[in-house]
Amino acid sequence: MGAEREASVESGRRSRGLLGSLVEIGIIAVTAILLAVVIKTFLAQAFYIPSESMQPGLEVNDRVLVEKPSYWTGTPERGDVVVFADPGDWLATNQVPPAPTGFRAVLAKVGLYPTGDHLVKRVIGVAGDTVECCDSGRIVVNGTPLDESSFIAPTDTCDGPMAQDNGSYVKGGCRGWKAVVPEGRLFVMGDNRANSADSSFHLCSPKRQKSDDPACGNAFVPVSDVVGRVTVVFWPTDRFGLERRPETFESLD
């Protein structure tokens, strides 16, 4: 009888021990998920590069980490590579990747699985800036030509050839254009200027800009749509590297 009682007590201890372990595992899992959500919301988030528009610095399917604290009290600066939500039909249907499913979808929700439903470009102009193409083939910001040779893809004629037939003019072999960045907006461009549907691509003609056509705002990215600044390529490992603001932007007022 005593042996049976001891066996029953031991079984109860094991049950309570197992239950306690399960509760502990559950608490750890919930804490980890909450911590991941906090990190995604306030600190950092993973994305992958869906197109060739940021070559050579960022290649298709590179995984990058975007940090957010830089813009807690400030705004994106010229030269920053930023990830932002589509400001209005910039992403073609075939550029939007299928949504992750299963466990990957859960990881994406907490920022641990890279997503590709945003865009990544370099900030060229901020509110109040005048951005123009071109001076001897170079993009001009507030009258200062940018030396972008160290980070953009090589071009045959100029550093801003993607502007469409939207009233632009030919100047030195380039399509000329000019824009003043509105308050609360950014003028962004891809580093692969021959293959980037960016602000210059969506820019209205000078005449339409002066008419205050609402559609012309589509060329500029709202600061509120910016998720954060690209700081590091973390995958593939052989391309691991930090993303820094080019020195040429330091010369701008």
Disulfide bonds with the S-S distance in Angstrom:
Cys133-Cys134 1.85
Cys204-Cys216 2.35
